[in-house]
Amino acid sequence: MNNNGNNVAQPAVDFTKWINVVVPNIRNGDIDLITDMTPTQYLADEYKWVSLRGATHTTSESLVHPYIMAQYGQLMLTTDAAAQPVVAARNRKIAIIMGTIRCIVHGSFRLMEGDMTRAECVRSGMTVQPGKDLETVLAERATLRVNMALPEAEREADLATRRAAIVVIAPAVVAGNGAETSAAQLAREAAFGQLNPVERKMARAFAWMAPSIPLLQGASLIHSGHHYIKTTYNMFDGVVRQSDFLRGAEFETWIEDIKDSWKGYAFHDATHPIVPDRKREWARLHSSAARIEKAGHKAAIVRLPGLPAECQGLKAGVAVIIKAKSALERLGATIWTTRGVALLAQLEGTSEGQDYLSDEDLATKIVESKLWYDENQGHISYCAGVVDGLHAEGSAASDKKLPVETTTKALSVTKAINNNISMYTMGLSAASSMMKLEKRRLEQDGKLELIISV
């Protein structure tokens, strides 16, 4: 009805665009057709993934700065930098975090259009013009032949000139991508300017973290159904600790105005646009774990392959016991991990390409893994004490900073420790005793009682 009291047809509202759920038949629907109705979480426009036309996987290392500029332009969609300098300064840091991670992930995961959620992606105003590497140059030169139409005396010189004209060309980033180019967008991107020395250092740290983030998001999705929430924060903490050597003392000052929000930008928003099923798949592959470990991301290995939440106690517990095993055996203990290792192998799959467990078999193994964890909390706590004790002893005796011990920081291990404090304390004592015993043996015998067979 309008102001005059007349009935006026109103435009139809497509509620699905904002309610964003699929309504299930709870009363009597086929259970196999019921889907999770948790609303899909889309990123706000300013946080969308901004890609550069012409960017290739093999040139990622050289495109970090343009990716940061592109992300900054997107973040500044509704901000006047001159009128809101505080917001602009904050967006600059967010752009460094998200732009760097997205650039490196694009290259390390060889992302294609089908890997992305289209609604969360936009194009930059910049375009990458492909370069020409030495291998391509040599191949192109080799295809050139003597021009037989020229006098014989001129042929070799002509061939040499034509070959010399084919040279190595570095990729270039240029403004504009055709009719779709927005002058305003290009201006926002260009306004970022250059990176200062501290910003370059921060970008290097986020570039190093980047490859592990989609895998850890996949593990979090398997564990909780979400990319990065309170119950899975600890999955990413090891990567943060392992990156200390790159972030340096300046990091806390640099990050002060966004505080802990930086983790949300890095571990939730940056790679959120990658299709969730892709990340779940990558997180379950043994090959992914092997490759990320080879790349130096040892903290991420504890979380891979991804397992449901109910199985994390088994996985973390087995890891701690195996880490303490050799030390305890040198004190005369007997450690058998056969049952736990076999159960974990069944849950994870013993080799790449093996079929995942059926839903029925998975449910059975989840019950078994929970029972294993409950039965072995005391052992887990004791072994955590040994691992932490040896790390503390080693740190005290070394003039170098040792890598952070991440094995005992898993939530399920911490729970076992809190439920069995006395066992943890005994484990600390065992670690101290072993160090003293080894020292005494070496001083008395002048030799090591150690056999290594590899």
N, C-alpha and C positions, 0 to 999 in steps of 0.2 A: 504494500500500500504506500502511495506517495503522499506528499504533504497535503494534497488536495483531497485525500480520502479515497482515491481510486485504486483499485487492485492493479498492481503492476507485477508482471512475471519477473522473478528474481533469477539471476544466473545460477545454474547448478554448481554446487561446491563439490569438488573431488576430495572427499575427506581422507582418502587413502594417502594423499600427498603429505598430510600432517599427522595423522594418527599412526601411520606406518607400522601396522601390525596385520597379520593374517588371522582372521577369527576362526578358531578350531571348533569342531563339533564335539563338545565334551560329553553331551548326553549319551549318544550312541554311535559315535563315529568309529571308523576303522582305525585301530590303534596305530597301524603302520602309516596312516596318512596324516596323523597329528604332527604338526611341526611346532618348533619352539616359537612362541609368539612374543618373545622379548623384542622390543622395537630396535630396528637397525640404527646404529648411531652414526649419523653423517657428520662430517667436519663442517664447521662454519666456513663461509667463502674465503676468508682471509687465510685459512690454514690449508687450503687445497694444495695438492701436489702440482707444482708448476714445472713443466718440462720444456726443453729447448728443441725446436725443430732441427733435425739434422744431427743431433747428438748421438754418438754411437757408444757401445759398451766399452770399446777399447780406448776411448779418449776421455774416460771419466776423470782420471787424475788431473787432466789439464782444464777441467770445466768446473771445478769447485767454486771458484770466484763467481762466474756467471750464474751458477745455480743459486748462490747466496743472493746475488743481485735480483734474480727473478723472484725469489721467495720474499725478499724485502718489498718489492713492488706490489706483490699480492697482499702482504700484511698492511700496506699503507693505503689500501683501497678507500677507506673512509677517514683517513687521518691527514690533517694538514700539518706537515712537519714544522713549519714556521710557527704555527699557533699552538702546537702540542709537542714541544721538544722532548718532554719526559717520555711521552708515549713513543715517539720516534726512536729515542735511544733504546727503549725496551724492545721495540720491534727489530732493531738492528741486531740485538743479541739473539732473539728468537730466530731470525733469518739465518744467522751463522750456524745455529744448532741444526735447524731443520733442512736448510739448503745443503749443508755439507753431508749430512746423513743420506739425504735423498740422492745426491749425485753419486756417492760411493755405492749405495745399494743398487742403483740403476745399473752400474757396471758389474758389481760382484755377483748379482743374481740374474744378469742378462735379461732384464725385464722387457716384456713385450706388452702390447696393448691389451691382450687377453688376460694378463696378470693383474690388471688394474681395475678398480671400481670407477667407472667412467664419471659418475656423479661427483667424485672427489678429485677430479683432475682438470687442469686448465693448461693453456699454452702461454709461454712467455712471449714478449714482444721481440725477443732476440732469436736469431737463427745461427746455427753453427755451419760454417762452410767447410766441407771436408778438406783435409790436407792430403799430402802425399808423402808416404814414408820411403826410406831408402830401398826397401825390398820392391815396392811398386815401381819406383823410378828405374831400377835396374831391369825389371821385367819389361817395362815399356821401351826402354832403350834397346833391349835385345830384339824387339820386334821390328825395329827399323832396318831397312835394307838399302843397299846401294842403288842410287837412281841411275839406271842404265841409259836414260835419255840424255844425260850430261856427257860432255867430253870426258874421256878417261882420266885426264890429268886433274879434273875438278871433283871427281866422284868421292874420293876419300875425305877431302876437306869438307865437302857438303854433308857427308854422313856424320862426321865428327861434330859439325856445327848443330845439326838437328838433334843429335843425342845430347849435346851439352845444354840444349834449351829445355830439356826435361830435368827438373830439379826438385829437391825435397822442399815441400811446402807445409808449414805448420797449420793445423786447423785454426780458423779465425771465427770469432763471434762478432756478428754484425747486427746492427739495429734494423728491425723490420722483418716481416715475413709475408709480404704481399698485401693484398687488399684488406686482410684481417688485422693488420697492424694498427694498434691504437697509440696515438702520439702521447696521450696521457699515461698509458701503461709504460711506455718506453721511458718517459720522464721520471716516473716513480722508480723504475729499476735503476736508471742511471744515477739517481740521487744518492744511492748507497755509497758510491765512490770506491776508494781503495781500502784494503784491510791494513790496520796498523800492526806492529810486531806482536802485541799481546793477542790481538784477534786472530792472527795467523796461527799462533800457538794453540789457541782454543779450537780452531778449526781442525788442526792436526789431531787433537785428542778425539774430537767427535768423528773424524774420518776413521780413526782406528776402531772406535766402538761400533761403527755402522754395520759391518757384515753380520754381527751376532744378533742384532735387534730383530730382524724378521723371524729368525729361528726361535728366539726366546718368546716373541709374541705368539708363534705357533704353539710352543709348549704351554704358554699361559691360556691360550684358547682351548687346548685339549684339557688342561687342568680345571679351568673355571668357566669357559665359554666367553671370556672377555680378554681383550688385548692386554690390559695393564690395570689391575685393580689392587686394592689393599692386600688381598690374600695372595697375590702373586708378585708384589713388589720385590720380595727377597730373591726372586729368580734373576732379577736384573742387577742386584746389588754387587754381585761378584764382578761383573763387568766394570762397574763404577770403581770398585777398589783396585782392580787390575789396571785401570787407566790412570792411576795416581801419578805414575812416572811421567806421563805426558802433560797432564793438566797443571801440575806444579803449584807453587804457593800463591800465584796470582789468581788462581781460579776462584777462590772464595770471595775475593774482593770484586772480581769481574762479574760474578753471578749474583751479587748481593741484592740487586733490585728485583730479581725474579725468584730468588731463594730456591726452595724445593720445586717450584713450578717447572724448572728446567727439565726435570726428569719426565714430567708429563709430555713436554714438547718432544723430547728425545725418544722416549720409550712407548708413547701412545700415539701422538699425532703424526710424527715424521713418517712412519711406514704404515699407518692405518689404511691408506688408500689401496694397498696391495690386497687382493682378494683373500679373505680369511681361509678359504679351503686350500689355497696355495701354501699359505704359511703352516697350516696344520700338516699338510703333506710333507713339506720340507723338514719339519721338526720331527717327523717319525722315521725319516730315512737315516740309516747308519752311515751312508756315504756323506750326508750333510755334516754329521758329527765329526767324521774323520777329516773332512776338508777344513772345517772351522778350527779344529784342533791344530792342524798343520799350519794354519794361518796365525797361530799364536794365541787363540782365544780359549785358554784352558779353563777359565772360570765358567764359560758357557757349557762345557762338556758335561758338568754335573747335572744339567737340566735336560740333556738330550740322550737318546730319543725321548720325545714328550710322552708323558703318561698321565692318566686320570689322577685327580687329587688323592684318591684313596690309596694309590700305589706309591706315592712319593716317599712314605716312611720306609718302605722296602728298599727303594732305590738308594736313598741317602744313607740308610743304615748299612747296607751292604758295602757301599763305598767307604764309609768310615772304618768298618771292621777290616776290610782288605788293606786299607792304608796303615792300620796299626799291626797287622798280622806279622810282618817280618820282625818287628821290634819285640813283640810278645814271644815269638818263637825263640828268639835269642835268650830270653829269660827262662825258657823251658816250657812255655805254655803250648797247648795243642789247639789249633784253630781250624775248624772245618766250616767252609762256607758253601758247601755243595748244594744244600737245599735252597738257600736264598738266591744263589747265582742262577740255578736252574729255573726257579720261578720267575726271576727277572728276565731271563732269556726268553721264556715263553711269552711274557707280556710284551717285550720289545720286538721279538722276532730275532732269530739268531743270525740272519744274513739279509743283505739287501735284496729286495724283491720277494721275500717270503710273504705269503698272504697274512693279513692281520687276523687276529682272533675273531671268531664270530661273536655276536652280541652275547649269546648264551655262555660261550666259553670265557669271554672276557669277564662277565659277571661272576663266574665261579673263581677265576684267578684273582679278582679284586677281593673277594672274601678271604681267600688263602693269604694274600699279601697283608691284609689288615691283621689277620691272626698271627702271622709271622712277626709283624712289627710289635704287636702287644706282648708276645712271648719274649722278644729279644731287646726290649727297651733298656734293661739293665746292662746287657752286653754292649749295646750301642753307646750308652753313657760312659761305660768304662773305657771303651776304645777311643771315644772322643777325648777323654782325659789324657790318654796316651799320646794322641796326635797333637793336641794343644800343648802338652807338656814338652814334647820333643821340639816343637816349633819354638817355644819360649826358651828352651835351653840353647837351641841353635842360634837364636837371635842374640842371646846374651853373650855367646862365645864368638860371634862373628862381627867383624868391623864393617860389614856390608849389610844393607837393608835387604832382608830376605823377602821373597814373594809373600803376599798375604795368604794365609791359610783359609780357604773357602769351604773345605769339606765339612767342617763342623758348624758352619753357619746356617745350614739348611734348617727350615722351620721345624721339621720333624725331629731332627737331631737335637735342636735346642729344647724341644718338648721332652724328649727322652732324658736329657741332662737335668732339667728342672724336676722331673719326676723321680730321679735317681741321683741326687746330689752326692751321696756317699760313694756310689760307684764311680762317679766322675772324679772325685777327690782321690780315690784309690788309683785310678788311671794316671793321674798327675804324679802320684808317688812312684808308680811303676816306671814312668818315663825317666824320672830323676834317678831311680835306682839303676836303670839300665845304663845311663850315661856314666854313672860312677863305676859300675861294674866293668864297662868297656875300658874306662881309663885305667882302672886298677890292673886289669888283665894285661893291657899293653905295657904298663910300667913294670910289672913283675916278670912277664915272659919276654918282653922285647919284641913280640910279634903278634899279629892278629890271628885269632881263631875264626877265620872267615873263609868260606868257600863260595865262589860265584861261578855258576855254570850256566852259560848262555848259549 
